[in-house]
Amino acid sequence: MAKKHLPTCLIFLVFLGFFSSSHVNAAAIKQEIPANAEFFNTKTRYQDADPFLRENILAINVSAVKPPAPACIPIHLTAIIRHGTRFPTAGNVEKIAILDKLVKSEAKGDLSYLPELKAWKNWYTQETAGHLTAAGRGDQIHLAKRLVKTFPTLLTKSNLLNKRVKFITSSVSRCINSTLAFQQGLKESLSIPDNEEFKYTVNDTLMRFFASCERLLVTVLNNKEAVVQVTLFEEGPEMSKVHQRLSDQLQIPYANITLGSVEAAYYLCAYEFSILGLVTPWCKLFDRAEAQVMDYAGDLGLYWKRGYGHEVNYMSSCVLFHNLFNRLETSINQFKSGQPVSEVVNVQVGHAETLIPLMTLLGLFKGKISLDANNFAENLHRPFNCSKNVPFAANLMAALWSCPDGFRLQFRVNENPVALPGLSYSPLYEEVKKLYADLLQGCNEEEVCRMSN
């Protein structure tokens, strides 16, 4: 187990080292919120997707966590959670290095904060690429503590010690360390000693189904034609305008600034803020309108690679869908027979690519029009908005309740209730089964992911 703790320890040292570094401007260490914080796509902080938590990260929005009716009692909770705040992945670390070198060598002019951009020290390394940060560990600790308050009869000391709370995780270190951090939050809330260890199961079939779905890989992820709308938008007027303004501000020839450098410049503001809480000069390079363009570009890619753009994107999550509903059925059968529910809580930690397909399969955040290269303006207020729906530590929860009129099922996204298509916020479980009858019988991930001969 010690080996799996290593990335978090390493990151904590990097975090401390950063604050002791001479390149941090003391005046910049403020609890400010960047003007574009709501448009950081999947790099968004959890509390910026739900500003209710900005003042108090442990606050509970009582109006959002009500049971279906006062007499209802919770009997099971499944929480599918994205890992917490992470360092940039390897590809983005490389883009940041290229941008940093470009600004230092070619940027010029009288931009008031140009000296700060040139003096900025690139501290992102391949060694920590993609790993969980100290802030990401906090994301999970805080989420666990809020859920203890929200479901006090399910997340109990007794249920934890008696192994009625189960943990499943992706094999990727940021997910394993997020799981450990979530467990730490439970321990702190329930006064469980630190040396008490809870087991977790690594299951990539569930949490990384997208990585082993051959049809998805061949027909979408490795097929430029499948994501042509993304390419068209990147080459279109909105992105070109953002690209040109960045070139003008830094006085670097347009041709010398790649799309990767534009993305790196934009998301550096997000990384510095989400990881360290700093509002740096990188945040000044893009105004609100440009941030909306960058956010749409991110959503467009996820829409066509993970969401509604292609059926295989979301049908590949059938395995996770069936895993959830089989557990709900088991919980109901045990409860009805008078047995203790063997698994009162199941915590599953994965990725944005885990959550988006499943949310899409459930019909959430669909919107009236598709996302494509030519309807940016029409989609400014789109439901398929990953800054709001899939920030760091995003979660999809299914809470099963026993009520006087039957079993009811609540879905919550980021702890807030969502209505399934055509249903109320707390429908009868039988109504949910009718809604998804075809999927419950015909959603077969092996058939979905097999390439036809």
Secondary structure, 3 states (H helix, E strand, C coil): CHHHHHHHHHHHHHHHHHHHCCCCCHHHCCCCCCCCHHHCHHHCCHHHHCHHHCCCCCCCCHHHCCCCCCCCEEEEEEEEEECCCECCCHHHHHHHHHHHHHHHHHCCCCCCCHHHHHHCCCCCCCCCCCCECHHHHHHHHHHHHHHHHHCCCCCCHHHHHCCCEEEEECCCHHHHHHHHHHHHHHHHHHCCCCCCCCCCEECHHHHCHHHCCHHHHHHHHCCHHHHHHHHHHHCCHHHHHHHHHHHHHHCCCHHHCCHHHHHHHHHHHHHHHHHHCCCCHHHHHCCHHHHHHHHHHHHHHHHHHCCCCCHHHHHCCHHHHHHHHHHHHHHHHHHHCCCCCCCCEEEEEECHHHHHHHHHHCCCCCCCCCCCCCCCHHHCCCCCCHHHHCCCCCEEEEEEEEECCEEEEEEEECCEEECCCCCCCCCEHHHHHHHCHHHHHHCCHHHHHCCCC
